Amino acid sequence: MAFDWSQFYEEQGGRGVRPTFQSAMAAWEGAPGEAIDLGCGDGVETRHLAEHGWRVLAVDADPGVQERVAAGLSPEAAERVTVRQATFETLGQLPAADLVYAGFALPFCDETHFAYLWADIRESLRPGGLFAGELFGPHDEWVGRQGMSFHDRAQVEGMLTGMEVLQLVEDDRRGMSFEGPKHWHVFHIVARA
């Protein structure tokens, strides 16, 4: 089943930055640096970073990504943002970064390509850099959907080997999604390289 991301982003209009992103910002030590926002979607976190002095590579597969990210950016902040329309499977090597943020995005990378994407993320992080984002677990209702990836806790912990885990919260519960009621199984992660 294909998601209608444009409709989803419209319905999300006006949301604030996500809690996992807030946790990463609280953990960041030092001046603003270079960030990558993978699956930047509606651009909320990209705009927040750029308005606070970060240089940001914003990546999303949706055709409207350029316009959504630019909406509401000051001219000064807009100069700090580069937008790339690409899927995770076609993205290629990532530049060096102090922060890689992937809010509810990485589960939408096909499982056959996920290991390559994760290796690229780890390689891109500078020493002391932060990864923040979510992964979906095996109890998630969307398990089995084509083009997605899911990981159990042991796999998630293995992926974070060698990093300082600042937050690893497992959320396994019924809730709402943009499609209606759903069982969520999500790992909320903040980790330092």
Backbone as a printed PyTorch tensor [residue, N CA C, xyz], in Angstrom:
tensor([[[ 0.8280, -1.1850,  0.0000],
         [ 0.0000,  0.0000,  0.0000],
         [ 0.8700,  1.2450,  0.0000]],

        [[ 0.6110,  2.1770, -0.8780],
         [ 1.3700,  3.4200, -0.9430],
         [ 0.7320,  4.4680, -0.0430]],

        [[ 1.5630,  5.2310,  0.6240],
         [ 1.0770,  6.2950,  1.4930],
         [ 0.8950,  7.5700,  0.6870]],

        [[-0.1170,  8.3430,  1.0170],
         [-0.3030,  9.6660,  0.4110],
         [ 0.3540, 10.6820,  1.3400]],

        [[ 1.6440, 10.8950,  1.1330],
         [ 2.4020, 11.7550,  2.0370],
         [ 1.9550, 13.2100,  1.9590]],

        [[ 1.5950, 13.6940,  0.7760],
         [ 1.1650, 15.0900,  0.6640],
         [-0.0450, 15.3530,  1.5480]],

        [[-1.0170, 14.4390,  1.5170],
         [-2.2070, 14.5990,  2.3610],
         [-1.8180, 14.5130,  3.8330]],

        [[-0.9210, 13.5920,  4.1720],
         [-0.4610, 13.4610,  5.5510],
         [ 0.1630, 14.7600,  6.0410]],

        [[ 1.0480, 15.3620,  5.2390],
         [ 1.7170, 16.5880,  5.6580],
         [ 0.7250, 17.7300,  5.8190]],

        [[-0.2830, 17.7800,  4.9540],
         [-1.3240, 18.7960,  5.0830],
         [-2.0430, 18.6550,  6.4140]],

        [[-2.3750, 17.4190,  6.7690],
         [-3.0980, 17.1690,  8.0140],
         [-2.2320, 17.4250,  9.2460]],

        [[-0.9230, 17.3580,  9.0930],
         [ 0.0030, 17.5950, 10.2000],
         [ 0.3000, 19.0810, 10.3870]],

        [[-0.2050, 19.9220,  9.5150],
         [ 0.1090, 21.3520,  9.5320],
         [-0.0240, 21.9560, 10.9220]],

        [[ 0.9790, 22.7290, 11.3020],
         [ 0.9480, 23.4130, 12.5820],
         [ 1.5460, 22.6350, 13.7380]],

        [[ 2.0300, 21.4280, 13.5090],
         [ 2.6230, 20.6670, 14.6170],
         [ 3.9410, 21.2850, 15.0400]],

        [[ 4.3410, 21.0470, 16.2760],
         [ 5.6480, 21.4960, 16.7530],
         [ 6.7000, 20.4410, 16.4720]],

        [[ 7.9350, 20.7180, 16.9000],
         [ 9.0000, 19.7260, 16.7290],
         [ 8.6810, 18.5020, 17.5860]],

        [[ 9.1110, 17.3540, 17.1280],
         [ 8.8000, 16.0970, 17.8080],
         [ 9.6470, 15.9280, 19.0860]],

        [[ 9.1370, 15.1700, 20.0760],
         [ 9.8560, 14.9930, 21.3410],
         [11.2640, 14.4120, 21.2030]],

        [[11.4670, 13.4320, 20.3120],
         [12.8030, 12.8520, 20.1510],
         [13.7760, 13.9110, 19.6370]],

        [[13.3090, 14.7660, 18.7370],
         [14.1320, 15.8820, 18.2510],
         [14.4600, 16.8250, 19.4060]],

        [[13.4830, 17.1360, 20.2480],
         [13.7210, 18.0060, 21.4000],
         [14.7850, 17.4090, 22.3150]],

        [[14.7210, 16.0950, 22.5180],
         [15.7220, 15.4220, 23.3640],
         [17.1170, 15.5520, 22.7650]],

        [[17.2220, 15.4220, 21.4410],
         [18.5180, 15.5660, 20.7820],
         [19.0420, 16.9900, 20.9290]],

        [[18.1680, 17.9780, 20.7640],
         [18.5980, 19.3780, 20.9060],
         [19.0820, 19.6530, 22.3270]],

        [[18.4130, 19.0720, 23.3140],
         [18.8240, 19.2420, 24.7070],
         [20.1750, 18.5860, 24.9730]],

        [[20.4760, 17.5150, 24.2390],
         [21.7380, 16.7830, 24.4280],
         [22.9000, 17.4010, 23.6520]],

        [[22.5820, 18.2730, 22.6680],
         [23.6440, 18.8350, 21.8410],
         [24.4840, 19.7980, 22.6670]],

        [[25.8000, 19.6330, 22.5610],
         [26.7410, 20.5030, 23.2740],
         [27.5450, 21.2600, 22.2390]],

        [[27.5450, 22.5590, 22.3420],
         [28.3400, 23.3520, 21.4090],
         [27.4880, 24.1820, 20.4740]],

        [[28.1840, 24.8250, 19.5350],
         [27.5300, 25.7110, 18.5750],
         [26.7790, 24.8880, 17.5320]],

        [[25.8140, 25.5010, 16.8540],
         [25.1380, 24.7940, 15.7640],
         [26.1390, 24.3230, 14.7130]],

        [[25.8880, 23.1670, 14.1640],
         [26.7910, 22.5940, 13.1690],
         [26.0540, 22.2340, 11.9010]],

        [[26.3790, 21.0430, 11.3830],
         [25.7690, 20.5690, 10.1430],
         [24.8500, 19.3920, 10.4580]],

        [[23.6370, 19.4560,  9.9250],
         [22.6330, 18.4370, 10.2130],
         [22.0820, 17.8420,  8.9280]],

        [[21.5860, 16.6160,  9.0480],
         [20.8590, 15.9500,  7.9720],
         [19.5000, 15.5890,  8.5440]],

        [[18.4320, 15.9840,  7.8690],
         [17.0760, 15.6310,  8.2660],
         [16.5500, 14.6350,  7.2370]],

        [[16.6070, 13.3460,  7.5840],
         [16.1900, 12.2780,  6.6740],
         [14.6800, 12.0710,  6.7710]],

        [[14.0190, 12.1010,  5.6340],
         [12.5620, 12.0140,  5.6450],
         [11.9880, 13.2590,  6.2810]],

        [[12.4740, 14.4170,  5.8320],
         [12.1530, 15.7030,  6.4730],
         [10.6790, 16.0690,  6.3920]],

        [[ 9.9290, 15.4410,  5.4850],
         [ 8.4850, 15.6020,  5.4610],
         [ 8.0140, 17.0360,  5.3230]],

        [[ 7.3350, 17.5070,  6.3580],
         [ 6.7670, 18.8520,  6.3230],
         [ 7.7940, 19.9240,  6.6580]],

        [[ 9.0110, 19.5430,  7.0030],
         [10.0930, 20.5030,  7.1980],
         [10.1510, 21.1930,  8.5400]],

        [[ 9.3470, 20.7670,  9.5060],
         [ 9.3050, 21.4480, 10.8070],
         [10.6760, 21.4480, 11.4850]],

        [[11.3080, 20.2720, 11.5730],
         [12.5990, 20.1990, 12.2540],
         [13.7000, 20.8610, 11.4280]],

        [[13.6430, 20.7330, 10.1060],
         [14.6170, 21.4230,  9.2460],
         [14.5590, 22.9210,  9.4780]],

        [[13.3660, 23.4760,  9.4830],
         [13.2260, 24.9260,  9.6910],
         [13.7240, 25.3290, 11.0690]],

        [[13.4160, 24.5260, 12.0850],
         [13.8870, 24.8310, 13.4440],
         [15.4200, 24.8880, 13.4710]],

        [[16.0460, 23.8750, 12.8820],
         [17.5140, 23.8400, 12.8580],
         [18.0800, 25.0580, 12.1310]],

        [[17.5730, 25.3270, 10.9400],
         [18.0990, 26.4300, 10.1290],
         [17.9040, 27.7750, 10.8220]],

        [[16.7580, 27.9710, 11.4530],
         [16.4900, 29.2370, 12.1480],
         [17.3770, 29.3990, 13.3800]],

        [[17.9450, 28.2880, 13.8660],
         [18.8470, 28.3440, 15.0190],
         [20.3180, 28.1900, 14.6160]],

        [[20.6240, 28.4480, 13.3510],
         [22.0120, 28.5330, 12.9180],
         [22.6290, 27.2870, 12.3210]],

        [[21.8980, 26.1860, 12.2520],
         [22.4400, 24.9600, 11.6760],
         [22.3960, 25.0240, 10.1530]],

        [[23.3540, 24.3660,  9.5070],
         [23.2850, 24.1130,  8.0620],
         [22.6390, 22.7470,  7.9160]],

        [[21.6340, 22.6280,  7.0510],
         [20.8130, 21.4130,  7.0020],
         [20.6970, 20.8760,  5.5820]],

        [[20.9270, 19.5730,  5.4480],
         [20.5600, 18.8460,  4.2450],
         [19.2420, 18.1610,  4.5630]],

        [[18.1700, 18.5980,  3.8900],
         [16.8280, 18.0460,  4.1110],
         [16.5120, 17.0810,  2.9710]],

        [[16.1770, 15.8420,  3.3130],
         [15.9550, 14.7970,  2.3170],
         [14.5510, 14.2240,  2.4670]],

        [[13.8360, 14.1070,  1.3580],
         [12.5310, 13.4670,  1.3650],
         [12.2110, 13.0180, -0.0570]],

        [[11.4360, 11.9500, -0.1780],
         [11.0830, 11.4240, -1.5040],
         [ 9.8870, 12.1370, -2.1190]],

        [[ 9.1010, 12.8470, -1.3090],
         [ 7.8730, 13.4630, -1.8050],
         [ 8.1730, 14.6320, -2.7490]],

        [[ 7.4880, 14.7070, -3.8860],
         [ 7.7580, 15.7610, -4.8740],
         [ 7.5660, 17.1890, -4.3550]],

        [[ 6.7420, 17.3890, -3.3400],
         [ 6.5050, 18.7380, -2.8260],
         [ 7.4590, 19.1690, -1.7310]],

        [[ 8.5400, 18.4220, -1.5270],
         [ 9.4210, 18.6910, -0.3880],
         [10.0460, 20.0860, -0.4330]],

        [[10.4810, 20.5380, -1.5950],
         [11.1440, 21.8500, -1.7010],
         [10.2250, 22.9640, -1.1960]],

        [[ 8.9880, 22.9750, -1.6640],
         [ 8.0460, 24.0240, -1.2820],
         [ 7.6900, 23.9410,  0.1920]],

        [[ 7.4840, 22.7180,  0.7060],
         [ 7.1100, 22.5720,  2.1150],
         [ 8.2260, 23.0450,  3.0360]],

        [[ 9.4580, 22.6770,  2.7290],
         [10.5710, 23.0740,  3.5900],
         [10.7710, 24.5860,  3.5440]],

        [[10.6380, 25.1790,  2.3610],
         [10.8710, 26.6250,  2.2080],
         [ 9.7940, 27.4770,  2.8730]],

        [[ 8.6020, 26.9150,  3.0420],
         [ 7.4890, 27.6950,  3.5880],
         [ 7.8010, 28.1950,  4.9920]],

        [[ 7.8440, 29.5000,  5.1340],
         [ 8.0550, 30.0940,  6.4460],
         [ 9.5040, 30.2790,  6.8550]],

        [[10.4510, 29.8940,  6.0200],
         [11.8700, 30.1050,  6.3490],
         [12.2540, 31.5550,  6.1060]],

        [[12.9990, 32.1310,  7.0300],
         [13.5380, 33.4700,  6.7940],
         [14.5820, 33.3790,  5.6770]],

        [[14.8250, 34.4670,  4.9360],
         [15.8350, 34.4230,  3.8670],
         [17.2090, 33.9780,  4.3800]],

        [[17.5760, 34.4310,  5.5690],
         [18.8760, 34.0550,  6.1440],
         [18.9440, 32.5560,  6.4180]],

        [[17.8800, 32.0010,  7.0040],
         [17.8510, 30.5650,  7.2890],
         [17.7880, 29.7510,  5.9980]],

        [[17.0760, 30.2490,  5.0110],
         [16.9400, 29.5300,  3.7370],
         [18.2980, 29.2950,  3.0860]],

        [[19.2400, 30.2010,  3.2980],
         [20.5920, 30.0370,  2.7430],
         [21.3300, 28.8680,  3.3860]],

        [[20.8790, 28.4350,  4.5430],
         [21.5460, 27.3350,  5.2610],
         [20.9210, 25.9770,  4.9580]],

        [[19.9020, 25.9290,  4.0910],
         [19.1860, 24.6750,  3.8230],
         [19.4040, 24.2310,  2.3800]],

        [[19.7590, 22.9640,  2.2260],
         [19.8040, 22.3030,  0.9240],
         [18.7630, 21.2060,  0.9520]],

        [[17.8920, 21.1750, -0.0490],
         [16.8420, 20.1550, -0.1090],
         [17.1790, 19.1800, -1.2280]],

        [[17.0580, 17.8980, -0.9160],
         [17.2870, 16.8610, -1.9230],
         [16.0690, 15.9320, -1.9530]],

        [[15.4480, 15.8140, -3.1120],
         [14.3420, 14.8760, -3.2700],
         [14.9340, 13.5330, -3.6890]],

        [[14.8150, 12.5410, -2.8060],
         [15.3630, 11.2100, -3.0820],
         [14.7460, 10.2100, -2.1270]],

        [[14.6540,  8.9650, -2.5540],
         [14.2580,  7.8890, -1.6560],
         [15.4940,  7.4400, -0.8750]],

        [[15.2680,  6.7340,  0.2080],
         [16.4000,  6.2020,  0.9660],
         [17.2080,  5.2330,  0.1160]],

        [[16.5330,  4.5260, -0.7750],
         [17.2020,  3.5200, -1.5950],
         [18.0770,  4.1500, -2.6830]],

        [[17.8350,  5.4030, -3.0460],
         [18.6220,  6.0600, -4.1000],
         [19.4750,  7.2010, -3.5560]],

        [[19.4820,  7.3980, -2.2680],
         [20.1330,  8.5540, -1.6530],
         [21.6390,  8.5890, -1.8550]],

        [[22.3000,  7.4620, -1.7190],
         [23.7640,  7.4460, -1.8380],
         [24.4310,  7.9070, -0.5610]],

        [[25.7210,  8.1620, -0.6390],
         [26.5280,  8.5130,  0.5270],
         [26.1000,  9.8460,  1.1100]],

        [[26.0910,  9.9180,  2.4360],
         [25.7220, 11.1440,  3.1350],
         [26.9620, 11.9520,  3.4790]],

        [[26.8330, 13.2810,  3.5270],
         [27.9780, 14.1030,  3.9350],
         [28.2110, 13.9860,  5.4410]],

        [[29.3610, 14.4310,  5.8960],
         [29.6640, 14.4420,  7.3280],
         [28.6740, 15.3590,  8.0360]],

        [[28.2490, 14.9340,  9.2460],
         [27.2370, 15.7060,  9.9630],
         [27.4500, 15.6110, 11.4740]],

        [[26.9630, 16.6450, 12.1560],
         [26.9700, 16.6700, 13.6180],
         [25.6680, 16.1020, 14.1800]],

        [[24.6210, 16.1020, 13.3610],
         [23.3160, 15.5620, 13.7520],
         [22.6700, 14.9100, 12.5490]],

        [[22.1970, 13.6870, 12.7390],
         [21.3300, 13.0490, 11.7500],
         [20.0140, 12.8080, 12.4590]],

        [[18.9680, 13.4450, 11.9550],
         [17.6360, 13.2850, 12.5150],
         [16.7610, 12.5520, 11.5030]],

        [[16.0260, 11.5550, 11.9870],
         [15.1460, 10.7610, 11.1130],
         [13.8690, 10.4590, 11.8830]],

        [[13.0080, 11.4410, 12.0100],
         [11.7840, 11.3090, 12.7820],
         [10.7380, 10.4710, 12.0700]],

        [[10.4780,  9.2770, 12.5770],
         [ 9.4860,  8.3500, 12.0170],
         [ 9.7210,  8.1110, 10.5300]],

        [[10.9690,  8.1270, 10.0830],
         [11.2840,  8.0200,  8.6540],
         [11.9500,  6.6970,  8.2830]],

        [[12.9180,  6.2430,  9.0670],
         [13.7090,  5.0700,  8.6740],
         [12.8810,  3.8050,  8.4660]],

        [[11.7620,  3.6050,  9.1800],
         [10.9720,  2.4090,  8.8910],
         [10.4490,  2.3500,  7.4530]],

        [[10.4720,  3.4640,  6.7490],
         [ 9.9860,  3.4890,  5.3740],
         [11.1100,  3.2480,  4.3580]],

        [[12.2360,  2.7430,  4.8420],
         [13.3050,  2.2510,  3.9660],
         [13.0910,  0.7530,  3.7850]],

        [[13.1370,  0.3010,  2.5560],
         [12.9510, -1.1210,  2.2730],
         [13.9740, -1.9540,  3.0450]],

        [[13.5170, -3.0660,  3.6130],
         [14.3960, -3.8940,  4.4460],
         [15.6380, -4.3860,  3.7160]],

        [[15.5600, -4.5370,  2.3970],
         [16.7200, -5.0040,  1.6360],
         [17.8090, -3.9370,  1.5330]],

        [[17.4540, -2.6790,  1.7920],
         [18.4240, -1.5890,  1.6910],
         [18.7690, -0.9880,  3.0530]],

        [[18.0280, -1.3630,  4.0820],
         [18.1800, -0.6930,  5.3710],
         [19.6080, -0.7460,  5.9140]],

        [[20.2690, -1.8900,  5.8380],
         [21.6310, -2.0100,  6.3890],
         [22.5880, -1.0220,  5.7330]],

        [[22.4100, -0.7640,  4.4370],
         [23.2600,  0.2030,  3.7380],
         [22.9820,  1.6180,  4.2320]],

        [[21.7000,  1.9470,  4.4020],
         [21.3350,  3.2760,  4.8940],
         [21.8870,  3.4940,  6.2950]],

        [[21.7210,  2.4920,  7.1690],
         [22.2140,  2.6410,  8.5360],
         [23.7430,  2.7870,  8.5490]],

        [[24.4380,  2.0360,  7.7160],
         [25.8990,  2.1670,  7.6280],
         [26.2770,  3.5720,  7.1650]],

        [[25.5340,  4.1230,  6.2090],
         [25.8010,  5.4930,  5.7390],
         [25.5600,  6.5120,  6.8480]],

        [[24.5160,  6.3140,  7.6370],
         [24.2380,  7.2240,  8.7550],
         [25.3820,  7.1840,  9.7520]],

        [[25.7960,  5.9870, 10.1640],
         [26.8850,  5.8470, 11.1440],
         [28.1810,  6.4680, 10.6160]],

        [[28.4540,  6.2340,  9.3300],
         [29.6710,  6.7750,  8.7280],
         [29.6400,  8.2990,  8.6420]],

        [[28.4710,  8.8680,  8.4580],
         [28.3720, 10.3180,  8.2930],
         [28.5440, 11.0670,  9.6080]],

        [[28.2570, 10.4120, 10.7330],
         [28.3100, 11.1140, 12.0150],
         [29.7440, 11.4070, 12.4390]],

        [[30.0050, 12.6710, 12.6950],
         [31.3110, 13.0650, 13.2320],
         [31.4230, 12.5890, 14.6790]],

        [[32.6400, 12.4540, 15.2050],
         [32.7900, 12.1020, 16.6250],
         [32.0250, 13.1100, 17.4870]],

        [[31.2060, 12.6000, 18.3940],
         [30.3830, 13.4670, 19.2370],
         [29.0560, 13.8390, 18.5950]],

        [[28.8590, 13.4630, 17.3260],
         [27.6120, 13.7710, 16.6310],
         [26.4630, 12.9250, 17.1520]],

        [[25.2600, 13.4080, 16.9320],
         [24.0600, 12.7470, 17.4510],
         [23.2180, 12.1380, 16.3370]],

        [[22.6750, 10.9600, 16.6210],
         [21.5940, 10.4050, 15.8180],
         [20.3380, 10.4820, 16.6640]],

        [[19.2330, 10.9230, 16.0580],
         [17.9390, 10.9260, 16.7370],
         [16.8770, 10.4880, 15.7480]],

        [[16.0030,  9.5940, 16.1860],
         [14.9370,  9.1480, 15.3020],
         [14.2290,  7.9410, 15.8590]],

        [[13.3830,  7.3700, 15.0260],
         [12.5580,  6.2390, 15.4220],
         [12.7620,  5.0530, 14.4920]],

        [[12.6140,  3.8600, 15.0800],
         [12.5470,  2.6050, 14.3370],
         [11.2930,  1.8850, 14.7940]],

        [[10.6920,  1.0910, 13.9170],
         [ 9.4950,  0.3330, 14.2650],
         [ 9.8870, -1.0910, 14.6600]],

        [[ 9.1710, -1.6170, 15.6560],
         [ 9.4310, -2.9540, 16.1580],
         [ 8.5000, -4.0040, 15.5670]],

        [[ 8.7250, -5.2850, 15.9200],
         [ 7.9950, -6.3970, 15.3070],
         [ 6.5320, -6.5010, 15.7280]],

        [[ 6.0980, -5.7900, 16.7590],
         [ 4.6920, -5.8260, 17.1590],
         [ 3.8770, -4.7540, 16.4360]],

        [[ 4.5350, -3.9240, 15.6370],
         [ 3.8370, -2.8450, 14.9470],
         [ 2.8290, -3.4230, 13.9480]],

        [[ 1.6720, -2.8020, 13.8840],
         [ 0.5970, -3.2890, 13.0150],
         [ 0.9730, -3.2820, 11.5350]],

        [[ 1.9410, -2.4480, 11.1550],
         [ 2.3070, -2.3500,  9.7460],
         [ 3.3450, -3.3790,  9.3100]],

        [[ 3.7480, -4.2760, 10.2070],
         [ 4.7020, -5.3260,  9.8350],
         [ 4.1560, -6.0670,  8.6160]],

        [[ 5.0280, -6.2850,  7.6530],
         [ 4.6440, -6.9950,  6.4420],
         [ 4.3280, -6.0810,  5.2690]],

        [[ 4.2020, -4.7740,  5.5290],
         [ 3.9600, -3.8590,  4.4120],
         [ 5.2130, -3.7640,  3.5500]],

        [[ 4.9990, -3.7570,  2.2770],
         [ 6.1060, -3.6950,  1.3270],
         [ 6.8470, -2.3580,  1.4540]],

        [[ 8.1650, -2.4270,  1.3020],
         [ 8.9830, -1.2140,  1.3090],
         [ 9.3000, -0.6770,  2.6870]],

        [[ 9.0320, -1.4720,  3.7370],
         [ 9.2930, -1.0090,  5.0970],
         [10.2840, -1.9530,  5.7850]],

        [[10.7900, -1.4930,  6.9410],
         [11.7060, -2.3190,  7.7290],
         [11.3200, -2.2340,  9.2100]],

        [[11.5510, -3.3300,  9.9250],
         [11.1840, -3.4410, 11.3340],
         [12.3260, -4.1270, 12.0670]],

        [[12.5400, -3.7580, 13.3350],
         [13.6740, -4.2850, 14.1010],
         [13.2310, -4.5760, 15.5290]],

        [[13.6930, -5.7020, 16.0680],
         [13.3930, -5.9840, 17.4780],
         [14.4200, -5.2720, 18.3570]],

        [[14.2050, -5.3170, 19.6650],
         [15.0600, -4.5590, 20.5900],
         [16.5290, -4.9880, 20.4890]],

        [[16.7780, -6.2770, 20.3770],
         [18.1650, -6.7500, 20.2750],
         [18.8310, -6.1890, 19.0170]],

        [[18.1000, -6.1480, 17.9180],
         [18.6560, -5.5740, 16.6900],
         [18.9400, -4.0830, 16.8610]],

        [[18.0100, -3.3710, 17.4810],
         [18.2030, -1.9290, 17.7100],
         [19.4280, -1.6990, 18.5870]],

        [[19.5390, -2.4460, 19.6660],
         [20.7020, -2.3060, 20.5570],
         [21.9900, -2.6390, 19.8190]],

        [[21.9570, -3.6550, 18.9600],
         [23.1350, -4.0020, 18.1580],
         [23.5210, -2.8810, 17.2060]],

        [[22.5330, -2.2380, 16.6090],
         [22.8030, -1.1270, 15.6830],
         [23.4680,  0.0450, 16.4010]],

        [[23.2120,  0.1740, 17.7020],
         [23.7450,  1.2980, 18.4720],
         [25.0670,  0.9660, 19.1620]],

        [[25.5970, -0.2340, 18.9240],
         [26.8730, -0.6310, 19.5210],
         [27.9490,  0.3910, 19.1680]],

        [[28.7120,  0.7810, 20.1810],
         [29.7880,  1.7540, 19.9660],
         [29.3380,  3.1950, 20.1080]],

        [[28.0460,  3.4100, 20.2890],
         [27.5210,  4.7600, 20.5010],
         [27.1070,  4.9080, 21.9630]],

        [[27.0860,  6.1330, 22.4460],
         [26.5670,  6.4150, 23.7810],
         [25.0520,  6.5980, 23.6350]],

        [[24.2970,  5.6690, 24.1920],
         [22.8390,  5.7360, 24.0700],
         [22.3040,  6.6890, 25.1400]],

        [[21.7760,  7.8070, 24.6900],
         [21.2360,  8.8130, 25.5970],
         [19.7580,  8.5760, 25.8590]],

        [[19.0730,  7.9900, 24.8960],
         [17.6440,  7.6720, 25.0440],
         [17.3210,  6.4690, 24.1610]],

        [[16.6680,  5.4810, 24.7550],
         [16.1210,  4.3550, 23.9990],
         [14.8150,  3.9800, 24.6860]],

        [[13.7350,  4.5580, 24.1950],
         [12.4160,  4.3510, 24.7770],
         [11.6100,  3.4700, 23.8370]],

        [[11.0660,  2.3860, 24.3820],
         [10.2470,  1.4750, 23.5920],
         [ 8.7750,  1.7560, 23.8880]],

        [[ 8.0250,  2.0120, 22.8340],
         [ 6.6060,  2.3450, 22.9380],
         [ 5.8220,  1.2610, 22.1960]],

        [[ 5.0690,  0.4400, 22.9250],
         [ 4.3550, -0.7090, 22.3510],
         [ 2.9020, -0.6130, 22.8140]],

        [[ 2.0520,  0.0660, 22.0080],
         [ 0.6940,  0.3530, 22.4700],
         [-0.2500,  0.6710, 21.3170]],

        [[-1.5360,  0.6650, 21.6110],
         [-2.5450,  1.1030, 20.6390],
         [-2.5560,  2.6230, 20.6290]],

        [[-2.8210,  3.1700, 19.4500],
         [-2.8970,  4.6220, 19.3170],
         [-3.5280,  4.9680, 17.9860]],

        [[-3.3150,  6.1860, 17.5630],
         [-3.8760,  6.6460, 16.2970],
         [-2.7460,  6.8930, 15.3030]],

        [[-3.0650,  6.6740, 14.0320],
         [-2.1740,  7.0270, 12.9360],
         [-2.9890,  7.8580, 11.9590]],

        [[-2.3500,  8.3260, 10.8950],
         [-3.0900,  9.1100,  9.9140],
         [-4.0890,  8.2530,  9.1420]],

        [[-4.0290,  6.9320,  9.3220],
         [-5.0030,  6.0310,  8.7020],
         [-6.0910,  5.5970,  9.6760]],

        [[-5.9940,  6.0150, 10.9320],
         [-6.9580,  5.6220, 11.9560],
         [-6.2800,  4.8400, 13.0750]],

        [[-7.0580,  4.0690, 13.8730],
         [-6.4830,  3.3100, 14.9870],
         [-5.4040,  2.3300, 14.5010]],

        [[-4.3780,  2.1650, 15.3370],
         [-3.2340,  1.3340, 14.9450],
         [-2.5080,  0.8600, 16.1940]],

        [[-1.8710, -0.3070, 16.1280],
         [-0.9490, -0.7180, 17.1920],
         [ 0.4470, -0.2660, 16.7980]],

        [[ 1.0390,  0.5730, 17.6340],
         [ 2.3870,  1.1020, 17.4020],
         [ 3.3980,  0.2760, 18.1930]],

        [[ 4.5430,  0.0210, 17.5770],
         [ 5.7070, -0.5070, 18.2890],
         [ 6.8940,  0.2950, 17.7840]],

        [[ 7.3280,  1.2380, 18.5980],
         [ 8.3060,  2.2360, 18.1570],
         [ 9.4440,  2.3250, 19.1730]],

        [[10.6580,  2.4420, 18.6510],
         [11.8350,  2.7420, 19.4720],
         [12.2140,  4.1940, 19.1950]],

        [[12.2150,  5.0270, 20.2510],
         [12.6090,  6.4310, 20.1490],
         [14.0630,  6.5110, 20.6130]],

        [[14.9400,  6.9590, 19.7300],
         [16.3910,  6.8480, 19.9570],
         [17.0770,  8.2040, 19.8950]],

        [[17.9770,  8.4410, 20.8410],
         [18.9640,  9.5180, 20.7520],
         [20.2900,  8.8820, 21.1660]],

        [[21.3060,  8.9570, 20.3080],
         [22.5990,  8.3340, 20.5920],
         [23.7300,  9.1960, 20.0580]],

        [[24.8520,  9.1950, 20.7970],
         [26.0150, 10.0050, 20.4300],
         [27.1240,  9.1290, 19.8730]],

        [[27.6820,  9.5400, 18.7450],
         [28.7780,  8.7920, 18.1180],
         [30.0670,  8.9500, 18.9230]]])
